[in-house]
Amino acid sequence: MPCGRQLPHRAELYHDAVVRAGGDPEFIRLDKRPEELLEHFDGFLFPGGKDLPPQLYHEAGSFSVDLEEEDRIAFDFALLELIVRYNRPVFGICYGMQLINVFMGGTLYQDIASEVPGALDHTKNGHPIVVRSNPWISEGTYEINSSHHQSVRRPGKRLTPFAFSPDGIIEAFHAGHESFMAGCQWHPERGPGALDMQMFAQFISACRMRRV
C-alpha cells in the first residue's frame, strides 16, 4: 500500500481490512524503487489522499483543491506505470481511484458541488449506490459512506464504471477480466458492510492467483 511521508489517515483500517480478507499488508515508503516492489508484492492498494493537480488531466485549476504531495504523486504514477505494464492486481480507494483514472487518461470533477447540478453532498455521511454488472462484485443496491468532493468525470481508457450514486456520480470502475484493476470512491476499509468485504476479498483473491 503506497503512502506519503506519513502513513495514510487511519492506516490501521486499511491494514485490518486487508488482513480480514486474507492478505498480508505492508505499507510502502517513497524511498523504495518501483522496479523492486514488483518483485516483492503480489498486488498494490492505493489508499485515500488529497487532490490531484488538474493539470495532470489537462485542465486549469477552476475550483479550490487541496493538493497531494508532489513526491507521492510522482511515486504513484511511476509505480502505476509498471503495474499496468506487467498486469499486476491494483485497487484504488478514493484518491487511489482518481489516481488510476487520471493515469489511464480520464478526467475528474474538480468539485462535485460546483460542477454537478443537483448533486448529493458527497463530503459527509453516506448514500445508496447501485452496482451493475461487473466481473467482481454482486449487483444490487448498497449503502456506502462518503467523504470526497471530487470524483471521476470521464473514465480513462479500459475503465468501465459499474457503480453509481443517485445523482449519476461514478462510484466504482473496473478494467475487465484479465487482471484485477478496480477503484471505488467510498472507503470500504471503514466497513464492515457486505459490499466493503467483497471489494477487499476480490482484490486479495486476485493477488493470490499470481502464485498459482
N, C-alpha and C positions, 0 to 999 in steps of 0.2 A: 504494500500500500504506500505509494509515494506521498511524501509530505514535505512541507517547507522547513524553515529553520526550527520550528517547533512542531510538535505533534498536532494533528487536526483537533478542532474543538470536540470534546467528549470522545477522545480517542478510544477509551475503553469500550464504548458502544460498538464501534467497528470491530474491534478485537473480539468481543464476546459474540457478535453476530456470526463472524467467520468460524469461530470455534463451534458454536451450536450447529452450524451447517456441516461440520466435519473437517474444516480446514485448519491449517497451521499458519496463522498470520505472522507477518514480520513487517514492521514499518521501515521504509527506505529513506535514508538521508540523501540530501542533494549532492554529497561529495562522492557518490558512487558513480561508476561508469555504466551507462545504459547497456553496453555490449556485455558486460559481466553479469548483469542482472538476468538477462535472458537464459544464461547457463544455469542459474541458481533457482529461479522461480518458475512454477508451472502456469501462473496467471497473475494478473495485475488488477488491483482495485484502485480507482482514482476517487478519493473521497470529496466531501464538500470543501468549499473555499470561498474566495471573494470573486469579483467580476473580472472577466477577460476584457482587454482593451478592444474597443470597437474597430480599431484599425486592423486587427487581425482578420476581420471579416469584411474589410474594405468599406467601412462606414466611418463618418465623422462622429465624434462624441456629442450626441444631442441631448443627453439626459445625465442626471447625476449618477455616477458609478463609483464604487469602492474597489479599486483595482487590486488584484492579487500581486504578490511579489514577482518581479521580473525574472528572478533566477528560478523560482518554482515553475513559472510558465515555460521558460526555455527548456528546463529539465524535462517537464512533462511532454512537451512536443517532441523532443529528441527520443524519449522512451517510446512514445506512441508510434513514431515512425518505424521503429524496429518491431514493435508488437504487430503492427499491420503487415509489415513485410514478411514476417515469419509466422503469421496467422496464430498468434497466441490468444488465449481467453482474456478478455478485458471487460470490466464492469465499471461504469461511471455513475456516480451519485451526485446529483445537484450540480455543483461546479464541474465535477467529472463528466457528467452527461454533456454539458455545454462545451467542455473542452474537446470531447470526441467529435461533437457535431461541427465545431469550427475547424478542427483538424481535417475533417472529411469534406470541407468546402461549404458547409452550411452557414447560416446566419442566425442571429439572436434578436429577440425583442430586448432592447436596452432597458426598458422599463415598462412592464406589462400595463400598469395602471394608466400610463400616459399614452400608450400606443394601441391598446385593445379596448374599443368602446364596450361598455357593459361587462368588463372582466370582473371575475371574483377577486376578493382580496387574498392574494396568494402569499402574503408576507407573514401570516399568522394563522393559528388554529388549523383547520383541515377542511376537506370537502370530499365528495364522492368522485370517483373516476370510473370510466367504462373501459374494460380491457377487451380488445378484439382479437381475432385470430392471429396467432404467432407461434413460433416453434417451441416456446419455453414455458409460458405461464397460462394457467387456466383462464378461459374467458369468463366475464361476469362483471358485476358492479361491486366496487370495493370502497371503503372509506380510508383515506390516507391523511397524513399530516402534511403541512405546507408551510414553508418558511423561505420564500425566494421572491425576488422582484424581477428577475429575468427568466427567459425560457427560450426554447428552440422556436425559431420563426420559420426558416426554410431548412428542411433536413438536408444534411450532406449526402454525398453520393453513397449508394449502397444501404443507406439507413431508412428503414421503414417504420413509421410511427405505428404503435399498436395500443396505446392507452391515451385517453383524452379526458380532460375535465369538462364540466357542463358548458363552459364558455369557449370551448374549442382549443384550449391550450394543450400542446403535446406534452404528455406526462411520462412517456416511455417510448423507446425505439429499439429495434434490433437490426442485425445485418445478415439475416438468413441463417441457414442450417450449417454452413461449412465449419464455422467455429463460433464460440460464444463471444459476440460483441454486442453489448446491450447497455442502455443507460436509462435511469429513471430520475425524475425531477424531485421527488419527495425523498425522505430519509428512511429507508427500510431498516437501518440499524437501530432506529428508535422503536421498532415493532412493539409487541410480537404478533402482529396480525398475520393471517394466513398468506396474504399476498407478499408480505415482507419476507417471510421464511422461504417462500418459493423462489424469490429473486436470488437470495444467497445460496439456496440449495442447488439451483441450476448452475450458478457460477462455479461453485465448488465441484459439482459433478463434471463440468467441462474441464476443469483443471486436472481432475483425476484421470480423465480419459487420455491425457497426454502420456500417462505412464503405462497404458495398456499396450 
